[in-house]
Amino acid sequence: MADIRTVAEAVFRQESGRILASLIRLSGSFDRAEEAVQEAFAAALASWPERGVPENPGAWIMAAAHRKLIDAARRERTRREKRDSLRYEIETAGCSNPEFPEAAMDFPDDRLRLMFTCCHPALNREAQVALTLRTLGGLSTPEIAKAFLLPEATLAQRLVRAKRKIQEARIPFEVPSAERLEERLASVQAVLYLIFNEGYAASSGSELVRSELCAEAIRLSRLLCELLPREAENIGLLALTLLHHSRRNARIAGGALVTLDEQDRSLWDGEAIAEGCGLVEKALRLGPVGPYQLQAAIAAVHAQAATADETDWRQIAALYEKLLEWNPSPVVSLNHAVAVAMSAGLEAGLRRIDDLGTSGALDRYYLFHAARADLLRRLSRREEAAEAYRRAAALATNPVELDFLNRRLREIESTG
């Protein structure tokens, strides 16, 4: 039974987004579609131990969910007209064999419609993230709540409000028209990037990395590339997540954070790096160049350096300069300043960071103080470095990062 459950859960995770998207299109309801999929999953757990796992388990669950949706429509006797319409649409959806409806599994546009619906600008970013992970990612409400360290009831209410908003605002279940596609696609990309970043550097909790969130962001980014294969920024986003995630096994040693220049590069995932670098080249060829491609190119330069000393910081600084044209934010400026410090001299980079600090925009950003502290440490300006590390530690929220900052501070104080 344990093996059957494992297979069923794997199928559910892999296929639920495709199945849900199709059922939402047919029923016009997130709740009815989700209920049908859950019932089909339960039916699989009851049937497969006795009859064996079907040759195409995803198609089996699709067929079962269709039947559940029809049964639910029949029970809605007070909504006879809607029931009849739903029955007709489902029964004419191209499923010649209800036990093995391969045609019903081929709805890539439904998944794309669902992705744009979940990331509609009428929803706030928290709702977009939760709904995307719930519907397209196949994560359960408890899983999402755990990943974002939220009470399950809070996350459940967030999902309820998002679905209600979609219904009340009559948000269409559609891919935007060509003139609106670029704007709306940027919202989808931003949600996937946010999911990845929360997994890569958790803003709270006891762990620095939440690999399951990183993996979901990568899987959904692959889906986006599959559905819109000619969009270079989709490819850039996938490359960026793969290249960053390739370092996951080297970022922590004995529970402690390890900086990029000190990581054991033999622990990096070579296959992910090769795929990521290949995708960067593909995206740049497709063009036009955008911010995700530039960030992926920066990650590729890091990934291709055999040692920290071999890192081409001049190229990284140039790429950050180009990125500033797209996103002239203080955070990108800070990263550019660090690249300048490593390529043109520590003093030059420190001057840029100090100039950034005059506006006060980064006062509450712990990485600003941490970057400044690191350059001061390298320049042997210990007292100033110690003060900068103290300010960074006062702002850090993740205990792994806080422990790293305090460790650096103790090292400076012990050599003072």
HUNOR-V799552 format. One line per field, one symbol per residue. ss: DSSP state (@ for helix, = for strand, . for the rest). psi: psi as a letter, one per 40 degrees, with the letter a starting at -180 (. if undefined). burial: b if it has 16 or more other ideal C-beta (glycine too) atoms within 10 Angstrom, else e. A space follows every 50 residues. Layout:
BEGIN
ss: ???
psi: ???
burial: ???
END
This chain:
BEGIN
ss: .@@@@@@@@@@@@@@@@@@@@@@@@@@..@@@@@@@@@@@@@@@@@@@@@ @.....@@@@@@@@@@@@@@@@@@@.@@@@@@@@@@@@@@@......... .@@@@..@@@@@@@@@@@......@@@@@@@@@@@.....@@@@@@@... .@@@@@@@@@@@@@@@@@.........@@@@@@@@@@@@@@@@@@@@@@@ ..........@@@@@@@@@@@@@@@@@....@@@@@@@@@@@@@@..@@@ .==..==..@@@..@@@..@@@@@@@@@@@@@@@@@....@@@@@@@@@@ @@@....@@@..@@@@@@@@@@@@@@...@@@@@@@@@@@@@@@.@@@@@ @@@@@@@........@@@@@@@@@@@@@...@@@@@@@@@@@@@@...@@ @@@@@@@@@@@@@@@.
psi: ddddddddddddddeddddddddddddehddddddddddddddddddddd eihidgddddddddddddddddddegdefdddddddddddefeegdheeg gddeeggdddddddddddfheeiiddddddddddddeeiidddddddefi idddddddddddddddddefhigihiideedddddddddddddddddddd gheiieidhgdddddddddddddddddgeehddddddddddddddeedee dhhfeihhideeiheeeihdddddddddddddddddiihidddddddddd dddehdiddehgddddddddddddddgfiddddddddddddedeiddddd ddddddeddededehdddddddddddddefgdddddddddddddeidhdd dddddddddddddde.
burial: eeebeeebeebbbebbbbbbbbbbbbbebbebbbbbbebbbebbeeebee eebbebbbbbbbbbbbbbbbebbeeeeeeeeebeebeeebeeeebeeeeb beebbebeebbbbbbbbbbbeebeebbbbbbbbbbbbbbebebbbbbbeb eeeebbebbebbbebbeeeebebebbeeeeeeebbbbbbbbbbbbbbbbb bbeebeebbbeebbbbbbbbbebbbebbeebbbbbbbbbbbbbbbbbbbb beeeeebbeeeebebeebbeebbebbbebbeebbebeebbbbbbbbbbbb bbbebeeeeebebeebbbbbebbeeeeeeeebbbbbbbbbbbbeebeebb ebbeebbeeeebeeebbbbbbbbbbbbeeebeebbbbbbebbbebbebeb bbbbbeebbeebeeee
END
